[in-house]
Amino acid sequence: MINVVPLNDDRQHVHTAECWCEPVSHCQDKAGVVYPRGPIVVHNAADCREQVERLIDEGAGEDKRWAVYED
């Protein structure tokens, strides 16, 4: 399983699909190819940085990056 988690978020995330942020799990890519290392779990940020990134089409700032963890 691979977790994509926001760093320096307002709340601590649990690296599981059962995190408080109700993350979305993807088991295959858009072409239908199954991910060989398990599902990718994309977490939602409590500080709403995803909306800022969509609005301004860039990251929310140096301290608001994302991290990838493989279990």
VENWO-V362374 format. One record per pair of residues at least 4 apart in sequence whose ideal C-beta (glycine too) atoms are under 7 Angstrom apart, sorted by the first residue. I is the first residue (numbers start at 0). GAP is how many residues later the second one is. D is the distance in whole Angstrom. If there is no record, write none. Layout:
BEGIN
I:GAP:D  I:GAP:D
END
This chain:
BEGIN
0:37:4  0:38:6  0:40:6  0:70:5  1:35:6  1:36:7  1:38:5  1:39:7  1:66:6  1:68:5  2:12:5  2:38:5  2:40:7  2:66:5  3:36:7  3:38:5  3:39:6  3:62:6  3:64:6  4:8:5  4:10:7  4:38:5  4:61:7  4:62:5  4:64:6  5:37:6  5:39:4  5:43:6  5:60:6  6:58:5  6:59:7  6:60:5  7:55:5  7:56:6  8:4:7  8:36:5  8:37:5  8:38:6  9:36:4  9:37:5  10:9:7  10:35:5  12:6:5  12:8:6  12:30:5  13:5:5  14:54:5  14:56:6  16:6:6  16:8:5  16:24:5  18:4:5  18:24:6  20:22:5  20:23:4  20:25:7  21:22:6  22:18:5  22:19:6  22:20:4  22:21:6  23:18:5  24:14:5  24:16:5  25:13:6  25:14:5  26:7:6  26:8:6  26:12:5  27:4:6  27:5:6  27:6:5  27:7:6  28:4:5  34:4:6  34:5:6  36:33:7  43:6:7  44:4:5  44:5:6  47:4:7  48:4:6  48:11:4  48:15:5  49:4:6  50:4:6  51:4:6  51:8:4  52:5:7  52:6:6  52:7:6  58:5:7  58:6:7  59:4:4
END
